[in-house]
Amino acid sequence: MSNPRRKTKMHAAARPHRRPGGAPGVAPRPHAREGRGVTKREAILAAALEEFSAAGFAAARLDDVARRAGVAKGTIYLYFRDKEALFQELVRSIISPLVSAIESAPMAELPFPVLAERIIDLFVREVYGTRRRDIIRLMIAEGPRFPKLAEFYYREVVERIIVALRALLTRAVERGEVHHAALARFPQLLMAPGLVAIVWSGLFERFAPLDVEALMRAHLEILLDQRSAS
């Protein structure tokens, strides 16, 4: 004789999960929800880069970031505490990985002229030729008005690059590849034309386009006392 309670339990177990609204379906898997969260976070970061580049940090509004990202403004606060935290994460996600790659690259044994050429190629390809340039331009323009952001960018990016370059330049001086010890004391000299190029691109590019790679190579020749017939 069949047990009615057992049948009831079996039928209940066999019923499909119903989504809200009564439609039968499969319950969302946790990793699917996580994937959507990552996608929203990336969309917010991409929208923030667009908005900060267009309006500047001071004038940028989270309402406009949300509109660009296609999310509600409240969704931004699920991932970022405020506008400053959003900008900081933008730097961490876009620029910091490049800095880490420079720090960890096995470059110490390369002759310095070869190493310097690689640094130029890296800057032109991965900074000047990408949206990373917009973040640096933003820091140059608005850093003085937002000292906490400037300090964060210095600690997260500038200081680490200076330390890495100083170590490489010190070895180059010891090997006799660089004749001016001042370069090791002031690695900013090696970085200077890149910053000039970024400022120039924002102000004067439409009047007089600048060959950034040629500028940086000419600067390197001067620093290394190399003579060129061109």
Number of C-alpha atoms within 10 A of each C-alpha: 3 6 7 9 9 10 11 11 10 11 10 10 10 9 9 12 13 12 12 8 6 8 10 12 11 10 10 9 9 8 9 10 11 11 12 11 15 13 12 18 18 15 18 26 23 15 20 25 23 19 20 19 17 13 12 18 22 11 10 17 16 21 14 15 25 20 13 16 21 13 15 13 16 11 14 22 13 10 15 17 10 11 18 14 13 20 19 15 15 20 21 16 13 15 21 17 13 16 18 13 10 17 15 9 9 9 14 13 10 12 14 21 15 10 15 19 15 13 17 21 15 15 19 17 12 15 19 20 11 12 15 18 23 19 21 20 19 17 18 14 13 16 17 11 12 13 11 12 18 17 14 13 20 15 12 17 19 15 13 17 19 19 13 15 23 18 14 21 26 19 18 23 17 11 12 12 15 20 14 15 14 13 20 21 14 14 20 16 14 20 17 12 19 20 16 13 22 20 17 17 19 12 11 12 13 10 8 10 11 15 9 20 19 11 15 25 16 15 16 19 13 12 15 15 12 9 8 8 3 4
